[in-house]
Amino acid sequence: MKQISILGSTGSIGTQTLDVIANDPEQYEVAGLAAGTNVRLLVEQALRFNPKKVSLATREAAEEARVGLPAEIKVLYGEEGLDEIAADTGAECVVTALVGSQGLRSTLAAINAGARIGLANKETLVTAGHLVMRQAADRGVDILPVDSEHSAIYQCLNGENKADVKKITLTASGGSFRDKSRQELEGVTVEQALRHPNWSMGSKITIDSATMVNKGLEVIEAHWLFGADYEDLDVLLHPESIIHSYVEFVDNSVIAQLGWPDMRIPIQYALSYPNRRPSPTEPLDLTRLGSLNFRKMDFERYPCLRMAFECGRAGQSAPAVYNAANEVAVARFLKGEISFLAIEQVIERVLSRHQVCDLPDLGAIAEVDGWARREAAALNI
């Protein structure tokens, strides 16, 4: 049985990963679970899947969880606990489903332990792609993307000569406000922004989908995962989210990956690779759709995507600042401190104040990340 550890087990990707594991209990076994402060759900998961170790964000949460768990399950907390779940459970595959840049250190710990990475935390590559990919290559560790778009690209490239790739196109649903003009975005509410038309996701990634930051982060991630130049990466608006991404080759042939918008498909592919397993998901029936629609990306309508391409091309510290400023801006929007359109203003102002610099190690990344967060939090917009 394949041993799996999950970082972020109580979130959207984490719970769906456990759904995939539960559907194939003779194939997978849970070695470790790490969560934030959702003690009740983590305890439920641990009682059902019986991992060796679990970890929560704080000592208080860990003590509360320990009361409800059998003695043989080791209960940890904090960054050290997260690192232990990542690197010291004997897991063959570690699914990194933490939200935001907090997943970087634990992902590096898992790579150093030799575990395959099921990468759902795109911020890890956005902030430190140069470190992560180099360490993965040095350790001979596979990084299997869990994002539907990157999983699609990975599958399209499987068995192909990468020198024959002409262009990689990521598709975007357009998020909650894809049919609204910029004028109509004035005064939209948090509740409206969280109503994604296609996907069931956490609040942060749902807001990122509406601003198109999520697609911007995916573009930067694709650059690192597939060694693609930004001139060879494109984004296309595809409201149905059936074609998850596609690759065009030098002979003008195109290979695409299709499926219903269900994250369990890319999750299972990352867990079972190089094999495929029967899935708990619904088979795709194109006759039910009748047609698929596409629109050219409008970078004026979605300035956050334009900024992502600019930061990716600038490289070095620019993507980390972009990501950190966005995380703070989204948190402020969710708390009602700023408007929806102010998210992009926060990102743009923080970037305008930043002098791009090299990021040789985790310490430098943390310093730049912290600076960007303080700047984004202090802005009065």
C-alpha positions as CSV (number, residue, x, y, z in Angstrom):
1,M,0.0,0.0,0.0
2,K,1.2,3.5,-0.9
3,Q,1.9,5.7,2.2
4,I,0.4,9.2,1.9
5,S,0.8,12.3,4.1
6,I,-1.3,15.3,3.6
7,L,-0.3,18.9,4.5
8,G,-3.6,20.8,4.8
9,S,-5.9,17.9,5.3
10,T,-8.9,19.9,6.5
11,G,-9.0,22.2,3.5
12,S,-10.7,21.7,0.1
13,I,-7.8,19.8,-1.5
14,G,-7.0,17.8,1.6
15,T,-10.6,16.6,2.1
16,Q,-10.9,15.6,-1.5
17,T,-7.5,13.8,-1.3
18,L,-9.0,11.7,1.5
19,D,-12.0,11.1,-0.6
20,V,-9.8,9.6,-3.3
21,I,-8.0,7.5,-0.7
22,A,-11.2,6.3,0.8
23,N,-12.4,5.2,-2.6
24,D,-9.4,2.9,-3.1
25,P,-8.5,1.7,0.4
26,E,-6.5,-1.3,-0.8
27,Q,-4.2,1.1,-2.7
28,Y,-3.4,3.8,-0.2
29,E,-2.7,4.3,3.5
30,V,-2.6,7.6,5.4
31,A,0.7,8.1,7.2
32,G,0.3,11.7,8.4
33,L,-2.2,14.5,8.5
34,A,-1.4,18.2,9.2
35,A,-4.0,20.9,9.6
36,G,-4.5,24.4,10.9
37,T,-6.9,24.9,13.8
38,N,-9.9,22.8,12.7
39,V,-9.5,20.3,15.5
40,R,-12.9,18.7,15.1
41,L,-12.4,17.8,11.5
42,L,-8.8,16.6,12.0
43,V,-9.9,14.3,14.8
44,E,-12.6,12.9,12.6
45,Q,-10.1,12.3,9.8
46,A,-7.6,10.7,12.1
47,L,-10.1,8.4,13.7
48,R,-11.2,7.3,10.2
49,F,-7.8,6.9,8.5
50,N,-5.6,6.1,11.5
51,P,-2.4,7.9,10.6
52,K,0.9,7.5,12.6
53,K,1.1,11.3,13.3
54,V,-1.0,14.4,13.1
55,S,-0.1,18.0,13.5
56,L,-2.0,21.3,14.2
57,A,-1.0,24.9,14.0
58,T,-0.9,25.7,17.7
59,R,-0.1,24.0,21.0
60,E,-3.7,24.6,22.2
61,A,-5.2,23.0,19.2
62,A,-2.9,20.0,19.6
63,E,-3.8,19.5,23.2
64,E,-7.5,19.7,22.3
65,A,-7.0,17.1,19.6
66,R,-5.0,14.8,21.8
67,V,-8.0,14.3,24.1
68,G,-10.0,12.8,21.3
69,L,-7.4,10.6,19.7
70,P,-5.9,7.2,20.7
71,A,-2.5,7.2,22.3
72,E,-0.8,5.5,19.4
73,I,-1.4,8.6,17.2
74,K,1.4,11.1,17.8
75,V,0.1,14.7,18.1
76,L,2.4,17.5,17.0
77,Y,2.0,21.2,16.5
78,G,3.6,24.3,14.9
79,E,6.2,24.5,12.1
80,E,8.2,21.6,13.7
81,G,5.1,19.4,13.7
82,L,4.4,20.3,10.1
83,D,7.9,19.5,9.0
84,E,7.7,16.1,10.8
85,I,4.5,15.2,9.0
86,A,6.2,16.2,5.7
87,A,9.5,14.4,6.3
88,D,9.2,11.8,9.0
89,T,6.2,9.6,8.5
90,G,7.7,7.2,5.9
91,A,5.3,8.6,3.3
92,E,6.1,7.8,-0.3
93,C,4.0,10.8,-1.4
94,V,3.3,14.0,0.4
95,V,0.4,16.1,-0.8
96,T,1.1,19.8,-0.1
97,A,-2.3,21.4,0.1
98,L,-1.5,24.3,2.5
99,V,-2.8,27.7,1.5
100,G,-0.3,30.4,0.7
101,S,3.5,30.6,1.2
102,Q,3.4,28.7,4.5
103,G,3.8,25.4,2.4
104,L,7.4,26.2,1.2
105,R,9.5,25.0,4.2
106,S,7.5,21.8,4.7
107,T,7.6,21.0,0.9
108,L,11.4,21.4,0.9
109,A,11.5,19.1,4.0
110,A,9.5,16.5,2.2
111,I,11.7,16.7,-0.9
112,N,14.8,16.3,1.3
113,A,13.3,13.2,2.7
114,G,12.9,11.8,-0.8
115,A,9.1,11.8,-0.9
116,R,7.2,12.4,-4.2
117,I,5.4,15.7,-4.0
118,G,1.7,16.0,-5.0
119,L,1.9,19.8,-5.4
120,A,-1.3,21.7,-4.7
121,N,0.4,24.7,-3.1
122,K,1.3,26.8,-6.1
123,E,2.8,29.6,-4.0
124,T,5.7,27.3,-3.2
125,L,7.0,27.5,-6.7
126,V,6.0,31.1,-7.2
127,T,8.1,32.3,-4.2
128,A,11.0,29.7,-4.5
129,G,10.8,27.8,-7.7
130,H,14.5,28.1,-8.2
131,L,15.2,26.4,-4.8
132,V,12.5,23.8,-5.0
133,M,13.2,22.6,-8.5
134,R,16.9,22.4,-7.9
135,Q,16.5,20.4,-4.7
136,A,14.0,18.1,-6.4
137,A,16.5,17.5,-9.2
138,D,19.3,16.9,-6.8
139,R,17.2,14.4,-4.8
140,G,15.7,12.7,-7.8
141,V,12.2,13.6,-6.5
142,D,9.2,13.8,-8.8
143,I,6.9,16.8,-8.4
144,L,3.4,15.8,-9.6
145,P,1.1,18.9,-10.0
146,V,-2.3,18.6,-8.4
147,D,-3.7,21.8,-10.0
148,S,-6.1,20.8,-12.7
149,E,-4.3,23.0,-15.3
150,H,-0.8,21.7,-14.5
151,S,-1.9,18.1,-14.2
152,A,-3.5,18.5,-17.7
153,I,-0.2,19.9,-19.1
154,Y,1.8,17.2,-17.4
155,Q,-0.4,14.6,-19.0
156,C,-0.3,16.3,-22.4
157,L,3.5,16.3,-22.3
158,N,3.8,12.7,-21.1
159,G,5.9,10.8,-23.6
160,E,6.5,13.9,-25.8
161,N,9.8,15.5,-26.8
162,K,9.7,18.8,-24.9
163,A,11.8,20.4,-27.7
164,D,8.8,20.0,-29.9
165,V,6.6,22.1,-27.7
166,K,5.5,25.4,-29.4
167,K,3.1,26.8,-26.8
168,I,1.4,25.9,-23.5
169,T,-2.1,27.3,-22.9
170,L,-3.7,27.3,-19.5
171,T,-7.5,27.7,-19.5
172,A,-9.3,30.0,-17.0
173,S,-12.9,29.9,-16.0
174,G,-13.0,33.6,-15.3
175,G,-14.2,33.2,-11.8
176,S,-17.2,34.6,-10.0
177,F,-17.4,37.8,-12.0
178,R,-16.4,36.7,-15.5
179,D,-19.5,38.3,-17.1
180,K,-19.1,41.6,-15.3
181,S,-17.4,44.7,-16.6
182,R,-14.9,46.6,-14.5
183,Q,-17.6,49.2,-13.8
184,E,-19.9,46.5,-12.5
185,L,-17.2,45.3,-10.0
186,E,-17.6,48.5,-8.0
187,G,-19.1,47.5,-4.6
188,V,-19.3,43.7,-5.1
189,T,-19.5,41.8,-1.9
190,V,-17.4,39.0,-0.4
191,E,-20.5,36.7,-0.6
192,Q,-20.8,37.4,-4.3
193,A,-17.0,36.9,-4.9
194,L,-17.2,33.5,-3.2
195,R,-19.8,32.1,-5.6
196,H,-17.6,30.3,-8.1
197,P,-19.6,29.0,-11.0
198,N,-17.7,25.8,-11.7
199,W,-15.3,24.8,-8.9
200,S,-15.7,24.0,-5.2
201,M,-12.6,25.6,-3.5
202,G,-11.5,27.4,-0.4
203,S,-12.2,31.1,0.0
204,K,-8.7,32.4,-0.8
205,I,-8.4,30.5,-4.1
206,T,-12.0,31.5,-5.0
207,I,-11.2,35.1,-4.6
208,D,-7.9,34.6,-6.5
209,S,-9.9,33.1,-9.3
210,A,-12.2,36.1,-9.5
211,T,-9.2,38.5,-9.7
212,M,-7.3,36.1,-12.0
213,V,-4.4,36.2,-9.5
214,N,-4.8,32.4,-9.3
215,K,-4.1,32.1,-13.1
216,G,-1.2,34.4,-12.7
217,L,0.3,32.2,-10.0
218,E,-0.3,29.2,-12.3
219,V,1.6,30.8,-15.1
220,I,4.6,31.3,-12.9
221,E,4.2,27.8,-11.6
222,A,4.1,26.4,-15.2
223,H,7.3,28.2,-16.0
224,W,9.1,26.3,-13.2
225,L,7.3,22.9,-13.6
226,F,7.8,22.7,-17.4
227,G,10.8,24.9,-18.0
228,A,8.7,27.1,-20.3
229,D,9.6,30.6,-21.3
230,Y,6.8,33.2,-20.5
231,E,6.6,34.0,-24.2
232,D,5.5,30.4,-24.8
233,L,2.8,30.5,-22.1
234,D,-0.7,31.7,-22.8
235,V,-4.1,32.0,-21.0
236,L,-7.5,31.5,-22.6
237,L,-10.9,32.1,-21.0
238,H,-13.0,28.9,-21.1
239,P,-16.2,29.3,-19.0
240,E,-17.1,25.6,-18.9
241,S,-13.8,24.4,-17.4
242,I,-13.9,21.2,-19.4
243,I,-10.6,21.6,-21.3
244,H,-8.2,22.1,-18.4
245,S,-5.2,23.1,-20.5
246,Y,-3.6,22.2,-23.8
247,V,-0.2,22.0,-25.5
248,E,0.5,23.0,-29.1
249,F,3.5,21.4,-30.9
250,V,5.7,22.6,-33.7
251,D,3.7,20.6,-36.3
252,N,0.6,22.6,-35.1
253,S,-1.1,19.6,-33.6
254,V,-2.7,20.2,-30.2
255,I,-3.1,17.8,-27.3
256,A,-5.6,18.7,-24.6
257,Q,-6.9,17.1,-21.4
258,L,-10.6,17.2,-20.7
259,G,-12.8,16.3,-17.8
260,W,-15.6,17.6,-15.5
261,P,-14.3,20.3,-13.1
262,D,-13.6,17.9,-10.2
263,M,-10.3,18.2,-8.4
264,R,-10.3,14.5,-7.4
265,I,-9.2,13.7,-11.0
266,P,-5.8,15.5,-10.8
267,I,-5.4,14.5,-7.2
268,Q,-5.8,10.8,-8.0
269,Y,-3.4,11.1,-11.0
270,A,-0.7,12.5,-8.7
271,L,-1.3,9.7,-6.2
272,S,-1.4,6.8,-8.7
273,Y,1.2,8.0,-11.3
274,P,2.4,6.4,-13.5
275,N,-0.7,4.2,-13.2
276,R,-4.3,5.2,-13.6
277,R,-7.0,3.9,-11.2
278,P,-10.8,3.8,-11.3
279,S,-12.1,7.1,-10.1
280,P,-15.0,8.2,-7.8
281,T,-15.7,11.0,-10.3
282,E,-18.4,11.2,-13.0
283,P,-17.5,10.2,-16.6
284,L,-17.3,13.1,-19.1
285,D,-20.3,13.3,-21.5
286,L,-19.8,15.9,-24.1
287,T,-23.3,15.5,-25.5
288,R,-24.6,17.0,-22.3
289,L,-22.6,20.1,-23.0
290,G,-23.4,20.6,-26.6
291,S,-20.7,23.2,-27.1
292,L,-17.6,24.7,-25.5
293,N,-16.8,28.4,-25.5
294,F,-13.6,30.4,-25.5
295,R,-12.6,34.0,-25.2
296,K,-9.3,35.8,-25.7
297,M,-7.8,37.0,-22.4
298,D,-8.3,40.7,-21.7
299,F,-5.4,42.0,-19.7
300,E,-7.1,45.3,-19.1
301,R,-10.1,43.6,-17.5
302,Y,-7.8,41.4,-15.5
303,P,-4.7,43.5,-14.5
304,C,-3.6,41.0,-11.9
305,L,-2.8,38.5,-14.6
306,R,-0.8,41.2,-16.5
307,M,1.2,41.9,-13.3
308,A,1.9,38.2,-12.9
309,F,3.4,37.9,-16.3
310,E,5.5,41.0,-15.6
311,C,6.7,39.6,-12.3
312,G,7.5,36.3,-13.9
313,R,9.6,37.9,-16.5
314,A,11.3,40.1,-14.0
315,G,12.1,37.0,-11.9
316,Q,14.1,37.0,-8.7
317,S,12.0,38.6,-5.9
318,A,9.2,40.0,-7.9
319,P,6.9,36.9,-7.9
320,A,7.4,36.5,-4.1
321,V,6.3,40.1,-3.6
322,Y,3.3,39.7,-5.9
323,N,2.2,36.6,-4.0
324,A,2.7,38.1,-0.5
325,A,0.9,41.4,-1.3
326,N,-2.0,39.4,-2.8
327,E,-2.3,37.1,0.3
328,V,-2.6,40.2,2.5
329,A,-5.0,42.0,0.2
330,V,-7.3,39.0,-0.1
331,A,-7.4,38.6,3.7
332,R,-8.2,42.3,4.0
333,F,-11.0,41.9,1.5
334,L,-12.5,38.9,3.2
335,K,-12.5,40.8,6.5
336,G,-14.3,43.7,4.8
337,E,-11.4,46.2,5.2
338,I,-11.0,46.9,1.5
339,S,-13.1,46.6,-1.7
340,F,-12.7,43.9,-4.3
341,L,-11.0,46.2,-6.8
342,A,-8.6,47.4,-4.1
343,I,-7.0,44.0,-4.1
344,E,-5.3,44.8,-7.4
345,Q,-4.4,48.3,-6.2
346,V,-2.6,46.9,-3.2
347,I,-0.6,44.5,-5.3
348,E,0.4,47.2,-7.8
349,R,1.4,49.7,-5.1
350,V,3.5,47.2,-3.2
351,L,5.2,46.1,-6.5
352,S,5.9,49.7,-7.4
353,R,7.8,50.2,-4.1
354,H,9.9,47.1,-4.4
355,Q,13.4,47.0,-5.8
356,V,13.8,43.5,-7.4
357,C,16.6,41.5,-5.8
358,D,18.1,38.0,-5.7
359,L,16.7,35.4,-3.3
360,P,19.5,32.9,-2.7
361,D,18.0,31.1,0.3
362,L,14.9,30.8,2.6
363,G,16.1,33.6,4.8
364,A,16.1,36.1,1.9
365,I,12.7,34.8,0.8
366,A,11.3,35.3,4.3
367,E,12.7,38.8,4.5
368,V,11.2,39.9,1.2
369,D,7.9,38.2,2.0
370,G,7.7,39.9,5.3
371,W,8.4,43.3,3.8
372,A,5.7,42.9,1.2
373,R,3.1,41.8,3.8
374,R,3.8,44.8,6.0
375,E,3.5,47.1,3.1
376,A,0.3,45.6,1.9
377,A,-1.2,45.7,5.4
378,A,-0.3,49.3,6.0
379,L,-1.8,50.7,2.7
380,N,-4.8,52.9,3.2
381,I,-7.0,52.3,0.1
